[in-house]
Every structure is written in structure tokens, then in C-alpha cells.
Amino acid sequence: KATVSVLNCFSAHFTVTMGADNNMKKSSSFAERVSESLASETGPRGFPADQGHARVAAPNQVVFGNIVIKKVYAIAIGITIILSFGLALGFLVDGKADPDHPTEHRVSSIVGWIYFMAWSISFYPQLYINWVRKSVVGMSFDFQFLNLVGFACYTVFNMAEYYNADIRTDYSIRFNDTSADPAVTKLPGVKANDVFFAVHALVLTLLTFVQIFFYERGGQKFHWAPLVATGLVVVVFATWGIYMAVHGGRVADESAPWTWLDWLLGLSTVKLAISIVKYMPQVYLNYSRKRTTGWNIWNVLLDFTGGSLSIVQMVMDCATKNDWTDISGDPVKFGLGSCSMVFDVIFMFQHYCLYAEGNRLDELLDEERAEAPKADERTKLVNDDEAVY
């Protein structure tokens, strides 16, 4: 009753503010939906109402044991960690310095490690809220599966271009412009932070993917199309790799129709293609549920920050060297940053504009569920007192 009264007050205030009958109907309908959801035996969108420990919406604070951190402080801590570690790693880690442009190289390194931190931390909020809610409802399973496959491809590509001497030599032979400056050796644009980010992202994505099989799913399922498409890609690249292992795959071998560098660039293209389509299942899931609950917005905001800085770093490096082949030689990095930013804007529009009302409804449901045990305890105490007297 208390909750309905509060919502009725909200409806009245909303009506006076807007001054229109249509808005009165809208606010009343909002209150009715809250009441209906609270009275439902199955809970909203199939979420089990009898799981009192599970949340519908994301928590407003971070809790680890007895440590409770309010959201505003958690945000401040996150920003501090990103900037501090980004600056420290930018000065200390990247040893492949450019003697001709030391200042520009150092700035690029700092930017690279800051976006590495932003992108890396972006995986933790989703992992955390799934654990707190004991539910993966609202998180697209197809998105997580495609994300896992994509980062597996990205990890292999980055590690090979950064660590494998043969691949780096082949890259230099193919992309080096000897007519411009024969003394310059062109090497892959992959940096240490790219490798660390790819490995870290693969591990965190795998952990988030595993949560699907242990937490409440609310009737959500995997769709067959991503699974079949991934199977075909695996067959093609496995066959391609076996062929090159038998016949050789070096750029210096002019008789070889393909090289391992071609294989890696093909793998990076797969990652880019996945980056273009992987967000679509999540966009559609948000649309079908008319809410973004279960899909953490901080993942989106940090991803947008990382994508922006990734592109900034790549453009800075190309402008410094007056050589734009870093983009053509590493198209997945440029495409990954650009594509993720476009979908991040869509997610922000869904969260803050289109489905803000649905998200607020879920927050009210959480507040009601949190108060229900306290109300029951108070009722029990009153009844015990009345029995005594």
C-alpha cells in the first residue's frame, strides 16, 4: 500500500507538471504496471519472484563482504585507477621507443595504456552485476558468444604480429615502401598494450560467458545462426591453416598462393565482422524488453571511452610518421574502435532516453523487494506483542 501511495503521488506530480490528460494516463499506467509486477507470481519478464536474493536492476553500490562503496565513490575510484595506471604504464612499459619522435611516442604510449585500462575495466561491471543479481537476464547470450569468438581471433592476431619474428619480417617485406626511404623498416602497428588488452579481454569474456550456465536465464536462449556461422569460420580457417602448414606460407616464397600473414589478416577481418554484428542481438533484446536492465551501462560508457582513445592513438601515430599504412595493416583496430563507438551511442540512447521508464520500474521493484522482508518482520513483531497482551 505504501508503494502504491508513493507512486500515486508521483503520478499526481507528473500530471501537474505536464498539465495534460495524456500524461495523467501515462503516469497512472506506470503505477499500475508496478503494482501488477509486484503482484505477479512469476515476476517481470519471467524473472522468478521467489528468488528474493536476486535483483532485477543493477545495484546502486559496490559490495565486497563488509565493504560497501557508494556508486559515486566507485566511479571516482574507477576514473582514478584508469588515469593512474595509464600514466604509469605509458611511462614504464612500452620499450619499443621511437628515437626520431620520443615525445610523440611517449604521448601515444600513455594514450594507448589509458584506453587499455578503460576497455579492460569495462568488462568488470557486467561480470559484477551478474554475480550480484545471480542472473544473466537482459544480457544477450549471442552477444557474449560472438564476443568470445571475436576476442579469440583478436588475441591470436595481436600475439602473432607482436611476438612472431617471421610474421614481423613478412609484414615488413609486404608493407615497406623502399622507394620512399630504403633505410626505414616497416613493422606492425600492434603495441604491447594491444596484446595485453586482447588477452585480458578474452579471459574476462570467457568468465562472463560461463556465468550464463550457472545463473538465472529467464527463458533466454542461444540462437542457431551465430553458432552455425562460427562453425563454418572454424572449418575454413582450420583447412586454410593445414594447407599452409603443408605447402609453406612465407611472403618470401613467391610460389605460395597464401601466407601466414594473409591468414592472420583474414582472422582480423573475422574479428572486425564480428564487431559489426555482435552488438545487434543486444540492441534487439533491449528493444524487445523495452528496457536495458541486465545490460550494464558502465560497460558501454567505458567502451566508448576506449574506442575514442584507440582511434586517437592510431591517428597520432600515423600523423607523426606521415605514414597511414598502420590503418591498412591493422584494419581491425581502427574498425573495432569506430564500430563500437557507433553502437555505444545506440545503447546510451536506449538506456537514457527510450527505455528510462522501464529501467525505473525495475529499480522500484528492487526497492519493494528489499523492503518486503523488513515489513514482514515488523508485522511479526506487532503480532507477537498483541499475543502477549
N, C-alpha and C positions, 0 to 999 in steps of 0.2 A: 504493500500500500504506500509505504514511504517513497519507494522508487517511482511509482506511478504519479504520486503527487508532485515530486520534483520535475518529472517530465511534463506534467500538465502546466507547471509554472513556466518551464522552458517554452512550451507551445504558446502560452499567452504572451510572453515577452517577444517571441519571434513574430507573432501576429501584429502586436502594437508597433514593432519596429518597421515592418514592411508595409503595414496598412492595407492589406489585400486579402480577400476571401480565399484566393487560391493558396496563399501561404499558410492560412489557418488550417486548411485541409491538409497541406503537406506536413505541417508540424504535428497535427493530430495523428496522421498516418504514421509518422515516425514514432510517436509514443505507443501507438497500438502495436507496431512491429516489435518494439522492445518487450511489451507485455506478452505478446504471443510467443516470442523466442524464449522468454523466461519460463513460460508455462509448458513449452514443448517438451515431450518426453525424450525426443531424440536430439534436441539441441539444434542450433543453427547450422544449416548446410551439412547435416548428417553427423555433426560432432557429438559424441556421446555425452549426454547430460549427467550421467552418473560418475564420470571421471572428474571428481572435484579438484584433483591436483593439477589437472591440465588447464591451460589458459587458451582462450580464443585469440586474443590480441597479444602483441609483443609487450613485454614488461616495461615499466617506466623507470626501472632502476636495475643496476647490475648487482647480483648477489653471489658471493662465493663463501659458503659456510656462514660464519658470523659477520663477514664483511659486507656492508651494504653501501653502494655508491649511487648517489642520485644521477639522473640522466645528464644534467648539465655538467656535473663534475666528470662523468665518464667521457663526455665529448671533449672537454678541456684536456683530460689526460691523453686521449687518443691523438689530438692535434699535436700536443707536446711530444709524444713518442714519435710521430711521423717526422716532425721537423728536426728533432734532436738526433735521431738515428740517421736520417737522411743526410744531415750535415756531417756527422761523424764518419759515416761510411764513405761519403763523397770525398773526404779528405784522406782517408786512410787506406781504402781497399783497392781501388782501380789502379793497378800498377802499370798498365799499358799506356803511359802518358805520351802526349804528342809534343815533342821538343820544339816544333815550329810554332805551336799555338798553346802554350802552357796554361794561360789564364782561361781561354775559351774551353780547353779540355777540362779544367777543374770545375768550371761552372756547369758544363754538360754532365760531368760525373755527379755533382750534387743534385741537379735536377733529376737525373736518372735514378738515384737512390731514394729521393723523396717520392717519386711516383712508384718506385718499387714498394716502399713502405705503405703508401696509400692503397695500392692494389692488393698488397698482401694482407693488410688488416681488414680489407673489405670482405674477406672470406669468413672472418670470425663472428660477426653479428648473426648471420644466418645459422651457423653452427650452434651458437649460444641459445638463440630463441627456440630452436628445435629441441634442444636439451631441456630448457626451462618449461616449455609447453608440453613436452613429451608427445609432440605431434608434428607432422610434416604437412598438415592440411594447409593448402594455399600456396605451397611451393611446387612448381611443376616438376614432375619426375622426368619428363622428356628433356627439359632444360638441363637438369643435373646430369643426365646420361650423356647428352651431347657435349656438355661442358667437360666431362671426364675424358671423353674420346679426344676432344679438341686439345686439351692440355697435355695429353699423352703425346700427340703429334708435335705440339709446340716444344715440349721438353726434349724429344729426340732431335728435332731440328736445331735448337739452340746449343745443345751439348755437342753435337757433331761439328757445327760451324765454329765453335769456340775452342774445343779441345783437340779435334782430329786434325793432324798435320796434313794428311793427304787431301782432305776436303778444303782446308785453307789454301793449299797450293793450287788446287784445281780452280778455286774461286778466283785466285789472283790471276791465273792464266786466262780465264774467260772474261773477266771484267776489267783487267788492267788496260789502260789506254797508253800504250808505249809511245804513240805519236805525240802525245801532249808532254810527257815527261818520262823518259825511259828509266830514270833513277827511282821513280815512285813505285812502290809495290802496293797494289790494292788488296786489302784484306777485308773479310766480312765485317759488317757493321754491328754484329752481335757483341754486347758488352757483358761484363761479369754479372751486373745486376739483372740482365735479361735471363741468364742461366739460373741464378738463384730464385728469381721470381717464378720461372716456369716449374722448377722442381717443387717449390713451396706450394704453388697453386695446385699442382697435381695431387699432392698429399692431402691438402685441406679439402679439395673437391671430392676425393675418394672417401674421406671421413663423412662428409655431408651426404654423399650418395649412400653410404652404408646405413645412415640413420633411417632411410626410407624403409628398411626391412625390420626395424625394431620399434618404431613409434607409430602412433595412431595415424592412419592414412585417410580416414573419412570417405572411403569408396573410390578414391583416386587410383588410377592405373597407368601403366605404361601403354603407349600406343605402338602399333606394329611398324609404322613407317620408319621411324628413326632406327629401330633395331635391324630391319632389313637393309636399309641404306648403309649402315655401319658394317654389316656382314659383307656386303659387296665390296666396300672400300678395302676391308681387310684382305679379301681374296685377291683383289687387283694388285695391291702393294706387296703382298707376300709373293705372288707369282713374278712380279717385276723384280723384286729383290733376289729371288732364286736365279733368275735369268742372268742378272749382272754378276752374281757370285760365281757363276759358271763361265761366263764369257768375258769377264773383266768390265770395269766401269770407271776408268780414269779419263780425264779430259785429254791427256797427252796421247792416249790411244785413239787415233783418228778412225780406226776401223770399228770402234764401239758405237752402236747407234744411240745408246743412252749411257749416262754416267751416274755415279752415286750422288753427284751434285744435283743432277736432274731429279733423282729420286727424292732427295731432301726438299728441293723446291716444290715438287709435287705434294709432299707431305705438308709443307707450309700452306699450299693452296687449299688443301683439305681443311686445315685449321681455319683459314680465312672464310671458306664456305660455311663451316660450322658456326663461326662467329656471326655470320649474316643471318642464319636461320634459327640459331639456338634460342634466341630471345622470344621468338614468335609464340611458342607454346605458353610461355609465362604471360605474355600480353593477352593472349586469348583466355587463359584461365582467369586472370583478373577481370576481364570483360564479362565472362560467363558468371562469375560470382558477384560482380558489382562491388568489389572491394579488393584491397591489396593485403588484407590481413594474412599473415603467414609468410609474406614476401617482404623481407626486411629492407626498409628504405635506406638505411645506412650503407648497406651493400651497394645500392645504386649511387648514392652521393660520393662515396669513396671511389667507386669505379669511374665515375665521371671525372673526378679529380685526376686519377691515374691516367686515364685516356688523354686528357688535355696535356698533361706534362710529358707524356710519351711522345706526342706529336711535336711539342715544343723542342724536346731534346733532339729529335731526328732532324728537324728543320735547322736548328742551330748548328749541328754537326755538318750538314750539307753546305750551309752558307759559309761556315768557317773555312772549309776545304775547297769551296767553289766546285763541288762535285756532288751531283744528285743521284749517283748510282746506288747510294745506300738504300734509297727507297725502292729502286728496281731490283736490287739484290736481296732485299729483305722486305718484300711487299706485305708479309703477314703482320709485321709490327705496325706499319703505317695503317693498314686496313683494319687491324684489331682495334687501335685507338679510335679511329674515325667511326667505325660501325658501332662500337659500344657506346659512344657518346650520343649517337642518334637515338638508340633505344633507351638510354638512361633518361633522356628528355621525355620520351613517351611514358616511362614508368613514373617520373616525377609528376607529370600531368595527371596520370591516373590516380596517384596517391593523394595529391594535394587539391585536386580540382574535381575530377569526375566522380570519385568514389569516397570522398571525405566523409559523407554521411554514413555509409556502410561501415567504415572504419570506426567512427564514433559509436555506432551501435554496438560493435564488438567490445569496445572499451567499457561501455555501460554494463554489458553482460558480465564482464570480468569483475567490475565493482560489485555487482549484485551477488555474484558467486562468492566473492571474498567476504561479504557481509552476512551471507546466509548462515554459516556456522556460528558466528557471534550472536545472531538473532536467536538461533535455536538454543544456545547456551543460556542466554538471558531468559528465554521463556521457561526453560527447565528450572532455573533458579527461582523464578517467580512462583512456579507451580509447587516447588518444594517448600517455599516459605508459606504458601497458602495451606499446604497439607499439615505443616507444623502447627499453625494457629487454628 
